[in-house]
């Protein structure tokens, strides 16, 4: 004979009691999380921003290395051209005719142009490097500033979490225990309502003849049905599970 893995409620009244109990627990968890305010999101945003700044700093460093390499290579090319010019001038002293002399002169002229080109490109690269370093310094300063902000926010969050974590852990265990007493299809509906409601309320009482969630008026006969607790009734407007007002008060 098969045994049930979870003890489920049987009557409608018991189901409503279980839902009310779960809502109370989850609402208390929500209250604790509200105490933390926007800090978790602020910490996450700062962490994302720092990661972006780290990537930017790494990219700037890589670009600076490329520029420095270019400058070094151009200086080496200048020296090679200078060496070539010396060599060509030496050869000019031993030429046999004007044709050879003119040919060497063109080579010298070409190498001189190469030297000028490398000099110009080196200066341009040095200017780019200077600008990159300025951007690097600005980015690094911004990184350090944001890192300080993150340290402060993380410390604030850690202090708040430390104050509330014990209660939260206890409530989450109670919530998991409470869920075991509720039918699966009701849990699906409860979770759906919880996730879609800004205040996290899936189970609400009648408040001044109206739904405690969306505040739309509830007809008298429907209120009577809710008070009798013989079936699960949801708000026709927002879909929340409705219970008598005294059921949610303690």
N, C-alpha and C positions, 0 to 999 in steps of 0.2 A: 504494500500500500504506500503510495507516494505521500511525502510530507511536504508541507509548505516551507519555503526557505525564509519567508518573512511573515510575521503576524500582522495581517491587515485588519482594518476596522470593518465592521459589518453593517451596522445601521447607518442611516443618513446622519443622524445626530452625532454618532461617533466620528463619522467622516468629517463633519463640520467642526467638531471639537479638535480633531487632529490638524485640520487646515488652519484653524484659528491659532492653535499652539505654535505651529510652524511659522506662521506669519509674525507672531509676537517675537519669536527668537530671531528670525531674519531681519526684522525691523530694528532690533537692538544691535545686530551686527552692522546694519547700515548706519545707525547712529554713531557707532564707534569709528567707522570709516569716514564719516562726515567730519569728525574731529580733526582728521588729518588734512581735511580741506583739499586744496589744489597742490599741496606739496609733492605728492607722488608724480603728478604730471609735470610740475616744474622741474623736478629732479631729472625726469626722463628727457624733457626738452633740452636741459643743459647738457646732459650726457650726449645726446645726439649732436648738439652744436659743437661740443668739444671734439667729438669724433670727426666732424667735418673740418674743423680747424686743424686737427692733427694731419688729416689727409692733405689739406692745402699746404701746410708747412713742409710736409714730405715732398710734395710736388715742386714747391719753390726751391728746396734744396737740390732736387734732381736737376732742375733747370739751371741753377747756379753752377752746378758741377759741369753741365754741358757747355755753358758759356766759358768757364775757366779752361776747359779742355780745348775749346776753339781758340781762345787767346794764346794758349801754350803752343798749339799746333801752328798758328800763324807766325808766332815769333820764331819758331824753328824753321818755318818756310822762308822767313826773311833772312835768317842766317845762311840758309842754303843758297839763296839768291845772291847774297853778298859774296859767298865763297865762289860761286859760279862766275861772278863779275871779275873777281881777282884772277881767276883762272883764264878767262877770255882775254883779259888785258895782257896777261903774260904771253899768251899765244899770239897776240897782235904784234908783239915785238919780233916774232920770228916768221911772219907771213912772207910768202913769195910774190904775191901780187895784190892788186887793189880789190880784186873780187873776194879773196879770202878775208881781207881786212874789213870790207863792208859787211860781209856775212857775220863776222865776229862782233862788229859794231851793232848790228841788228839784235844779236843775242844779248849783248850788254843792255841795249835799250829795253828789250823785253823784260829782262830780269829787274831792271830799275822800276819798270811799270808794276811788276809783280810786288816789289818791295813797297811801293806806294799803295797798292791795292791792299796788301796785308796790313799795312799801317792804318789805313782808313778803316778796314773791317775790325781791326783790333780795338780801335777807339770806340767804334760803334758798339762792339761787344762789351767793352768796359762800361759804357754808359748804360747798356741794358742791365748789366750786373749790378750797377749802383742802384738803379730803380727797383730791381728785384729785391735787393737787400732792404730797401726802404719798406717795401711791401711785406717782406719777411718780418722786420722789426714791428710793424703795425699788427700783423697777424699774431705774432708771438705775444705782444702786449695784450691783445684782446683775449688770447688763449689763457694767459695768466689771470686776467680779470675774471673771466668766466669760471676758471678753475676755483678761484676764491669763492665765487658765488655758489658753486656746486658744493664745496666743502661746508659752507654755512647751511645750505638747504638740507644736505644729507644729515648733518648733525641735528638739525631741528626735527627732521623726519624720524631719525633713530630714537630721539628722546620721546617723541609722541608714541611711536610704535612700542617702545619699551614700557610705557605707561599703560597701554591698552592691549598689548599682545596676549597677556595671560587671559584676560576676559574674553578676547576674541577667540582664542583657541578653545576655551571652554564652551562658548556659544556655538562654535562651528561643530563641535562634537555633539552638542544637544540637537543641532539642526539636522545632522546626519541621522541621528537616532529617531528624531521626529518623522523624517521622511520615510522611514521603514514602515510606519503605521499607515501610510497613505497609498491607495491604489495607483498603479503606474499611469493610467490614463489621466487621473486627477493631477499627478505630479507634472505630467507634460503640460497640462493646461495652466497649472500654477506657475511653472517656470516661464512659460510663454508670456503670461500676464506680468510677471515680475520684471522680465527683461524689457517689456514694452512700456512700462509705467515709469515715469521720471522719479516718483517717490518710492518705487519698489513695492507698492501695495497691490497684491493680488486678491486679498480678502479684506473687505471693508464693511463697516456697520452702516445701518440706516442712521442718518443724521438729519434731524428736523424734516422728516418725511422725504428725504432725498438720499441719493447714492453718496456714500462717504468718499467716493473716488472722483467722480465727475460732477457731482452735485446736481444731477438731473432729478426731477421729481419722480417718486415712485408711487404708482396708484395704490389706494387703500387696500384693495383686495390682494395685490401682490405683497404688500407689507404684511398682511395677515398670514399669507403662505410662508413668508420668510420667518415669521415669529413661531409658526407651528413646527418648523425644522423637520418637515417630512420629505422634502426633496431639496436638492441643491439648485439654487436659483441665481442666475447671473443678471447683471445690469443690462438692460436692452440697449444702452447707449455705449458703454465702455467695455462690457464683457467681464467686469470684475465679479468675483463671487460675493454675494450679499449675505450678511448675517445680522441677527438682532443687535441693537446698540449695546445692550448690557453684556453681550458675549465677548466683546473685545476689551471691556474695562476690567481693571483689577484693583 
